[in-house]
Amino acid sequence: MKLKKEYRRIFNSDNVHWSKDIKMNLFFLRATQARLNDMLKARGHLMLNEAYDVLGFSRTAAGAVIGWVYEEGKGLVDFGIMNSDFVGPDIPIVFNVNGNILDKLGEEP
């Protein structure tokens, strides 16, 4: 899916949250993913720039309109790292965004 590749980032030593310990990096990323899902469930939507902020990445113009809309049982934030076989220390994050969600803001979930 083109959208996923378009909004991917690499979590590595350039990131303020990066650690030399790969287990700590994975713990941080999993905890952050859970935190973002809590935000998504609480508000019903989440912008990509909000995820970038929490993860220590730079905001983008697209991140102001791209994001997630919560639907019961689906639509959760997923970085694509849970079952990923990667060779560290760099960790690819592929955001599973729903796309442009501006027209969906304010709708009931």
N, C-alpha and C positions, 0 to 999 in steps of 0.2 A: 504494500500500500504506500503510495507516494507520500501521503500526509505524515506517516510515521517517520520516514527517513528525513523528511524536511525539518522536523523538530527534534532531532536527536542531539545529544551533547555527550562529551567525554568527561567523566569524573576522574581527575588525575591530580598530580602534584601542583598544578596551577590553581587549584581550588582551595579556598581558605579552610574548608572542612576536611580536606584530605589528610589521611594519616599513613605512615609507613606500614602500619598493620592492616593487611587486607581484610581481616575479620572485623576490625573496627569500622572500616569504610562500608562494608556490607551491612553492619549493624546500623550505622548512621543512615544509609540509604533506605533500608527497610523501615526504620522508625519514622523517617521523614515521609515515606510513602503512606504509612498509616496515619500520620498527622494530617497530610493533605486530604486523605479520604475522609477523615473526621470533619475537616473544614467543608468539603464538598457536600457531605450528608447534612451538615448543619445549615448551610445556606442554599443548597440546591444547585449551585454552580461554582466553578473555580476557573480562573483565568490562568493561562500558561505562565504569564509573568509572575503570578503569585508563587507558582512552583519554582520558577527560576530564582526568585528572591530567597526562598527558604533554603534552596540548594546552593546558593552562592554563585549563580550564573548571571550574566548581564541580561537586562531586559531587552526586548525587541519590539518593534512596531507591531508585528504579527501577534506577539504574545498578549497584546492588549485586546484582541478580538477572538483569539483561538483559545479553546479550553474544553472543559467538561461540563455536562449537565447531568445531574444525578437522576437515575431511574432505579427504583427498587430492584435489587438483584443484578443490575448491570450498570455499566458506565462508570466504574470506579477507576481511579488513577492507577496506572500500572507502568512501572519503569522498564519492564521487560528484563529484570535482572534475577528474579526469584529462581528460575530454573535454567538460567543462562550458563553455558560453559564458556568462560572467557579465561584468557591467560593474562593475569594482572601485570603490572599494577594498575593500568588504566581500565576503567569500567565504563563500557558504553551504556548510555541511558537512552532508550527509545520511548518517547512519550506517546501514549495511546490516546491522544486528544480526539474529541468528537468533531473538531473543525471549528468554523466560525459560529459562535454561540450568541452573538449580540441579539439576534432576532428572537432568541428563546428566553432571554432574561425577563423576569417578571411573570413568566407562565407558571402555573401550578405544576409540580412534578407529577 
